[in-house]
């Protein structure tokens, strides 16, 4: 499913950069989950928000202590079941939770590269599934890669990667700035914007 040279380049980054890459993509997927919660009265989007904020905090505050096992338990309770809903919005919401779960698993295991690749793939797959659902047909990888929405998602992932690759050590201002930019933009990987 939709491979990209970015997955090989991620190997060159350090663990903190992988975590920040994943947190950035989760930040972009958050509106998908938030909208689902608003539309269905399922769960509480604030749970997702708080967990993601804790991850960002660990990137900024050197000795921040977070019980990631507990956060993972909270997240697992907040994941909707696809079978319980008969509209498409459940799938991007689940993808957002899968991405955040990967991020938490990376914090628990200490292994970040494989999880960073999975989060990248989850985000792009979300976009691809929306495109195929709207077109009402399966598409080849070639067809998908030619779509503006797919190009835009890869562009954003590369932009985040380049910012991280240019930072040789953990740069608190970069972390805060990227987080603020993503939150202010408020546009998800599939174009949902709840800030309008």
QUIJO-V236721 format. One record per residue. N is the residue number from 1. RES is the residue in three letters. SS is DSSP state (hx for helix, st for strand, lp for the rest). OMEGA is omega as a letter, one per 40 degrees, with the letter a starting at -180 (999 if undefined). D_CENTER is the distance of its C-alpha to the mean C-alpha in Angstrom with 2 decimals. Layout:
BEGIN
{{N:RES:SS:OMEGA:D_CENTER} {N:RES:SS:OMEGA:D_CENTER}}
END
This chain:
BEGIN
{{1:UNK:lp:i:16.95} {2:UNK:lp:i:16.16} {3:UNK:lp:a:16.69} {4:UNK:lp:i:16.48} {5:UNK:lp:i:18.32} {6:UNK:hx:a:15.22} {7:UNK:hx:i:14.85} {8:UNK:hx:a:18.36} {9:UNK:hx:a:17.97} {10:UNK:hx:i:15.28} {11:UNK:hx:a:18.31} {12:UNK:hx:a:19.96} {13:UNK:lp:i:17.61} {14:UNK:lp:a:18.31} {15:UNK:hx:a:16.44} {16:UNK:hx:i:15.65} {17:UNK:hx:i:14.20} {18:UNK:hx:a:11.97} {19:UNK:hx:i:10.80} {20:UNK:hx:i:10.37} {21:UNK:hx:i:8.52} {22:UNK:hx:a:5.87} {23:UNK:hx:i:6.30} {24:UNK:hx:a:6.26} {25:UNK:hx:i:3.15} {26:UNK:hx:i:2.43} {27:UNK:hx:i:5.72} {28:UNK:hx:a:5.75} {29:UNK:hx:a:4.91} {30:UNK:hx:a:7.30} {31:UNK:hx:i:10.33} {32:UNK:hx:i:10.17} {33:UNK:hx:a:10.77} {34:UNK:hx:a:13.09} {35:UNK:hx:i:15.08} {36:UNK:hx:i:15.56} {37:UNK:hx:i:16.94} {38:UNK:hx:a:19.15} {39:UNK:hx:a:20.47} {40:UNK:hx:a:21.30} {41:UNK:lp:i:22.04} {42:UNK:lp:i:20.02} {43:UNK:lp:a:18.81} {44:UNK:lp:a:17.77} {45:UNK:hx:a:14.57} {46:UNK:hx:i:15.89} {47:UNK:hx:i:15.23} {48:UNK:hx:a:11.42} {49:UNK:hx:a:12.04} {50:UNK:hx:a:14.55} {51:UNK:hx:i:12.69} {52:UNK:hx:i:9.87} {53:UNK:hx:i:12.96} {54:UNK:hx:i:14.73} {55:UNK:hx:i:12.36} {56:UNK:hx:a:12.80} {57:UNK:hx:a:16.45} {58:UNK:hx:i:16.88} {59:UNK:hx:a:15.97} {60:UNK:hx:a:18.59} {61:UNK:lp:a:21.20} {62:UNK:lp:a:22.55} {63:UNK:lp:i:24.06} {64:UNK:lp:a:21.75} {65:UNK:lp:i:22.24} {66:UNK:lp:i:19.61} {67:UNK:lp:a:20.36} {68:UNK:hx:i:17.17} {69:UNK:hx:a:19.17} {70:UNK:hx:i:19.84} {71:UNK:hx:i:16.29} {72:UNK:hx:i:15.36} {73:UNK:hx:i:18.42} {74:UNK:hx:a:17.47} {75:UNK:hx:a:14.06} {76:UNK:hx:i:15.93} {77:UNK:hx:a:18.39} {78:UNK:lp:a:15.92} {79:UNK:lp:i:14.59} {80:UNK:lp:i:16.67} {81:UNK:lp:a:18.90} {82:UNK:hx:a:18.87} {83:UNK:hx:a:22.67} {84:UNK:hx:a:23.17} {85:UNK:lp:a:22.12} {86:UNK:lp:i:23.67} {87:UNK:lp:a:21.36} {88:UNK:lp:a:18.38} {89:UNK:hx:i:15.96} {90:UNK:hx:a:15.56} {91:UNK:hx:i:13.66} {92:UNK:hx:i:10.58} {93:UNK:hx:i:10.79} {94:UNK:hx:i:11.14} {95:UNK:hx:i:8.25} {96:UNK:hx:i:5.97} {97:UNK:hx:i:8.43} {98:UNK:hx:i:8.54} {99:UNK:hx:i:5.18} {100:UNK:hx:i:6.50} {101:UNK:hx:i:9.78} {102:UNK:hx:i:9.33} {103:UNK:hx:i:8.64} {104:UNK:hx:i:11.73} {105:UNK:hx:i:13.64} {106:UNK:hx:i:13.37} {107:UNK:hx:i:14.91} {108:UNK:hx:a:17.52} {109:UNK:hx:a:18.50} {110:UNK:lp:i:18.38} {111:UNK:lp:a:17.21} {112:UNK:lp:a:14.14} {113:UNK:hx:a:14.54} {114:UNK:hx:i:14.28} {115:UNK:hx:i:11.12} {116:UNK:hx:i:9.55} {117:UNK:hx:a:11.02} {118:UNK:hx:i:9.84} {119:UNK:hx:i:6.04} {120:UNK:hx:a:7.32} {121:UNK:hx:i:9.60} {122:UNK:hx:a:7.66} {123:UNK:hx:a:5.98} {124:UNK:hx:i:9.59} {125:UNK:hx:i:11.25} {126:UNK:hx:a:10.06} {127:UNK:hx:a:11.68} {128:UNK:hx:a:14.58} {129:UNK:hx:i:15.32} {130:UNK:hx:a:15.65} {131:UNK:hx:a:17.90} {132:UNK:hx:i:19.98} {133:UNK:hx:i:20.34} {134:UNK:hx:i:21.63} {135:UNK:hx:a:23.89} {136:UNK:lp:i:25.00} {137:UNK:lp:i:25.15} {138:UNK:lp:i:23.59} {139:UNK:lp:i:23.03} {140:UNK:lp:i:23.53} {141:UNK:hx:i:21.09} {142:UNK:hx:i:23.46} {143:UNK:hx:a:23.37} {144:UNK:hx:a:19.60} {145:UNK:hx:i:19.39} {146:UNK:lp:a:22.03} {147:UNK:lp:i:20.14} {148:UNK:hx:a:19.22} {149:UNK:hx:i:15.82} {150:UNK:hx:i:14.92} {151:UNK:hx:a:16.62} {152:UNK:hx:i:14.78} {153:UNK:hx:i:11.27} {154:UNK:hx:a:12.88} {155:UNK:hx:i:14.59} {156:UNK:hx:i:11.67} {157:UNK:hx:i:10.22} {158:UNK:hx:i:13.89} {159:UNK:hx:i:14.46} {160:UNK:hx:i:11.98} {161:UNK:hx:a:13.55} {162:UNK:hx:i:16.99} {163:UNK:hx:a:16.66} {164:UNK:hx:a:15.85} {165:UNK:hx:a:18.51} {166:UNK:lp:a:21.03} {167:UNK:lp:a:20.76} {168:UNK:lp:i:22.97} {169:UNK:lp:a:22.64} {170:UNK:lp:a:20.32} {171:UNK:lp:a:20.76} {172:UNK:hx:a:20.31} {173:UNK:hx:i:20.85} {174:UNK:hx:a:18.20} {175:UNK:hx:a:15.61} {176:UNK:hx:a:16.92} {177:UNK:hx:a:17.25} {178:UNK:hx:i:13.79} {179:UNK:hx:a:12.41} {180:UNK:hx:i:15.25} {181:UNK:hx:a:14.79} {182:UNK:hx:a:11.23} {183:UNK:hx:a:12.54} {184:UNK:hx:i:15.79} {185:UNK:hx:i:14.55} {186:UNK:lp:a:12.90} {187:UNK:st:a:12.11} {188:UNK:lp:i:9.17} {189:UNK:lp:i:8.43} {190:UNK:lp:i:11.38} {191:UNK:lp:i:13.52} {192:UNK:lp:i:13.67} {193:UNK:st:a:15.19} {194:UNK:lp:a:16.62} {195:UNK:lp:a:18.33} {196:UNK:lp:999:21.06}}
END
